[in-house]
Amino acid sequence: MLAAILKDRLTDLVLEEISIPAPLAGQAVVRLKAAALNRRDWWVQQGKYAALEYPALLGSDGAGTVDCVGEGVDNAWVGQEVIINPALHWGANRTAPSKDFAILGMPTQGTLAQYVAVPANAIVAKPAHLSWKEAAALPLAGLTAHRALFYRAGLQAGEKVLITGAGGGAAQLALLFAVASGAQAWVTTSTPEKLQTCIEMGAKGGAMYTNPTWDADIKEQAGGFDVVLDSAGGPDFTKLLEVSNLGARIVFFGGTAGPWPAMPPQRLFWKQVSLLGTTMGSPEDFADMVQLVADNQLIPTISHVFTLEDCNQAFTTMGNGAALGKIVVTIP
């Protein structure tokens, strides 16, 4: 099969012919139709991720048809259209992953290839309204966003939620999910064009985080937020406290802007603010996310589409931060 291999950090991926994986007991082999990139893939290429192993076959997101299954797996799966849950071996405890937890694509072989072998309990029927590209854009970012909003923050209809950095894939899906659930959503983003797109998706308003007074601007619009979803961290984190209502829940799943600044604990406890860390999610979170997408006919925002042969251009696009939504790779 054709696969895009990362031989070492700070190098381009190389297309190679490698063996099609054979399913082990409890596994399914999926013939992929499309994959999608996540910031994780780019960090691995940059050599700035934990427990790096090279060569690596990256890709955590994928959708395709089940080609064959291993011992103990229902043969009825063969030929079915599926999406893959990239949160492998989460375990039975919904509150936190097991010690065996792993993310698809490094150290396991990922989805930037024609076939991938995964545990059979990681495949879920593809929502019928989604194209292959749209289905591939959903898994990791959708899982992270859904768990953050609903399991961790407990977002309710009518509440006000702020989603920061709303150009990214997870933030775009969080906006779709929040609006579909009946919440009132605002965003921060980097350009007026991205803000207008978010408003067209259902956001009530927003501000450019490049503006030093974005917190005052957005607080004037919304009056304060019950839930804040953040993936950046960095020096602006204290501004999230300023725009939070009493009893607000701030959920974070990234730190691309660096560590938080020092802040007095009184700023948290006098407002009864909860800080909630999260990433990925449980099988229950994944099933709930897919059901929400299917029930509401939601469609992930796709920013760019590349072929597997052009996957290095996909990584370059990920690195320059120009995307609005997910970067998808079609599989021949």
VENHU-V66850 format. One record per backbone hydrogen bond with DSSP energy under -1.0 kcal/mol. CO is the residue of the C=O (numbers start at 1). NH is the residue of the N-H. Records with the same first field share a line. If there is no record, write none. Layout:
CO->NH / NH
This chain:
1->18
2->114
3->16
5->14
6->56
14->5
16->3
24->27
26->120
27->70
28->118
29->67 / 68
30->116
31->65
33->331
34->63
35->329
38->41 / 42
39->43
40->44
41->45
42->46
43->48
44->47
45->10
56->6
57->110
58->112
59->111
61->36
62->84
63->33 / 34
64->82
65->31
66->79
68->29
70->73
71->26
74->77
75->78
77->80
80->66
81->126
82->64
83->124
86->88 / 104
88->102
90->98
98->101
102->88
108->106
111->113
112->4
114->32
116->30
118->28
119->122
120->123
122->85
124->83
127->130
131->135
132->136
133->137
135->138
138->142
139->143
140->144
141->145
142->146
143->147
144->148
145->149
146->150
147->152
148->153
149->155
156->159
159->184
160->226 / 227
161->186
162->229
163->188
165->168
167->325
168->172
169->173
170->174
171->175
172->176
173->177
174->178
175->179
176->180
177->181
178->183
179->182
182->158
184->161
185->204
186->163
187->207
188->166
189->209
191->195
192->196
193->197
194->198
195->199
196->200
197->201
198->203
199->202
205->187
207->189
208->211
211->214
213->217
214->218
215->219
216->220
217->221
218->222
219->223
225->245
226->249
227->162
228->251
229->164
230->253
231->256
232->257
234->237
236->239
237->240
238->242
239->243
243->225
245->248
248->274
249->228
250->276
251->230
252->278
255->258
258->234
264->267
265->268 / 269
266->270
268->273
271->247
274->250
276->252
282->286
283->287
284->288
285->289
286->290
287->291
288->292
289->293
290->294
291->295
292->296
293->298
301->326
304->328
306->330
308->311
310->313 / 314
311->315
312->316
313->317
314->318
315->319
316->320
326->303 / 304
327->37
328->306
329->35
330->308
